[in-house]
Amino acid sequence: MRKELILNFLDDSGLDKISYIDPIEKVLEEIGKDISSYAKGYFTYTVVVSSTNGPSVKDLSVSSASLYIVVPEMGYDYKMFDIQYNIDKSNVTLNFFTLLTDQVEPKIINTIDDWEVNLYNSIVDILNDNLADKIFRFIVDQIKMKREANLDD
């Protein structure tokens, strides 16, 4: 008699979940979801978190987080934002990376009094700017050109 294969790796009910999500990761996840939802069919996102280890998994301390725009059709990941805590976590540095140059626009945000809202609003200000719009349009245009080239084959 053959055994039944039981797969449950997509069922996370048995996994221990860490209930805490760092504020910078939370903000980038929210922004990434909004961008990905609007750009459905063109690109998605991922958030990469860097942390320092403590004595146990519960003692992880997030030091930075980055938002990448993932363009599977082009095999391309664009690092759009990077947020880093300073050593004593009294402020964070928000870095916005332009697409085609090494130019970085850092912004320091104090982590006192509603700083998560200030961080979110700072990112939204950048995304509402003409430069971010041109970056996204450039990526979409590249995807459209690739799709048109594939239709001609």
C-alpha positions in Angstrom: 0.0 0.0 0.0 1.3 3.5 -1.0 1.6 6.1 1.7 -0.2 9.4 1.4 2.0 12.4 0.9 1.0 15.2 3.3 2.3 18.6 2.5 1.8 21.4 5.0 4.6 23.9 4.3 2.1 26.5 3.2 0.0 26.1 6.3 1.5 28.4 8.9 -0.9 27.4 11.7 1.8 25.3 13.4 4.5 27.9 13.2 5.5 30.2 16.1 4.8 33.7 14.9 6.7 36.7 16.1 4.0 39.2 17.0 6.2 42.2 16.9 7.0 44.0 13.6 9.4 46.9 13.7 7.9 50.3 12.8 10.3 50.8 9.9 9.4 47.4 8.4 5.7 48.1 9.0 5.8 51.4 7.2 7.8 49.9 4.2 5.4 46.9 4.0 2.4 49.3 3.9 4.0 51.5 1.2 5.1 48.4 -0.8 1.6 46.9 -0.7 0.1 50.1 -2.0 2.6 50.4 -4.8 2.2 46.8 -5.8 -1.5 46.9 -5.7 -1.6 49.9 -8.0 1.0 48.4 -10.3 -0.6 45.0 -10.5 0.8 43.1 -13.5 3.9 45.2 -13.8 5.9 44.8 -10.5 5.7 43.8 -6.9 7.8 44.5 -3.9 9.8 43.0 -1.1 11.1 44.4 2.2 14.5 43.3 3.4 15.3 43.7 7.1 18.7 43.8 8.7 19.0 43.0 12.3 21.5 42.3 15.1 21.2 39.2 17.1 20.6 39.0 20.8 20.7 35.8 22.9 17.5 34.5 21.4 15.2 35.1 18.4 13.1 37.3 20.6 16.1 39.6 21.1 16.6 40.5 17.5 17.0 44.2 17.0 16.2 45.7 13.6 19.0 48.0 12.4 17.6 48.8 8.9 15.0 47.9 6.4 14.9 48.4 2.6 12.0 48.5 0.1 12.7 46.9 -3.3 10.5 47.2 -6.3 10.7 43.7 -7.9 10.2 43.5 -11.7 10.1 39.7 -12.4 9.6 40.2 -16.2 12.8 42.1 -16.4 14.7 40.1 -13.8 15.3 43.3 -11.9 15.1 44.5 -8.3 15.2 48.3 -7.7 16.2 49.4 -4.2 14.0 52.4 -3.7 14.2 53.2 0.0 16.5 52.3 2.8 15.8 53.3 6.4 18.5 53.0 9.1 18.3 53.5 12.8 21.2 55.4 14.4 23.0 53.7 17.2 20.7 54.8 20.1 17.6 54.7 17.9 16.8 58.4 18.6 16.4 59.0 14.9 16.2 57.2 11.6 17.7 58.1 8.2 15.4 57.6 5.3 17.4 57.2 2.0 15.6 57.5 -1.4 17.6 56.0 -4.3 17.1 57.3 -7.8 16.9 54.7 -10.5 19.7 55.4 -12.9 22.3 57.2 -10.8 24.0 56.7 -7.5 22.3 59.8 -6.1 20.8 59.4 -2.6 18.5 61.8 -0.9 18.8 61.2 2.9 16.3 62.6 5.4 16.8 62.4 9.1 13.6 61.7 11.1 13.5 62.0 14.9 12.0 59.0 16.6 10.1 61.0 19.1 6.4 61.9 19.0 4.4 60.2 16.2 7.6 59.5 14.2 6.0 56.6 12.3 3.5 58.9 10.8 6.3 61.4 10.0 8.2 58.6 8.4 5.2 57.4 6.4 4.4 61.0 5.3 8.0 61.6 4.3 7.9 58.5 2.0 4.6 59.6 0.6 6.0 63.1 -0.2 8.8 61.4 -2.1 6.5 59.1 -4.0 4.2 62.0 -4.9 7.1 63.9 -6.4 7.7 64.0 -10.1 11.0 62.1 -9.9 9.3 59.0 -8.4 6.6 59.2 -11.0 9.2 59.2 -13.8 11.0 56.2 -12.2 7.8 54.2 -12.2 6.9 55.3 -15.7 10.4 54.3 -16.9 10.0 50.8 -15.4 6.5 50.3 -16.9 7.7 51.6 -20.3 10.6 49.0 -20.2 8.1 46.2 -19.4 5.8 47.4 -22.2 8.7 47.4 -24.7 9.7 43.9 -23.7 6.1 42.7 -24.1 5.8 44.3 -27.5 9.1 42.8 -28.6 7.9 39.3 -27.5 4.7 39.7 -29.5 6.8 40.4 -32.6 8.7 37.1 -32.3 
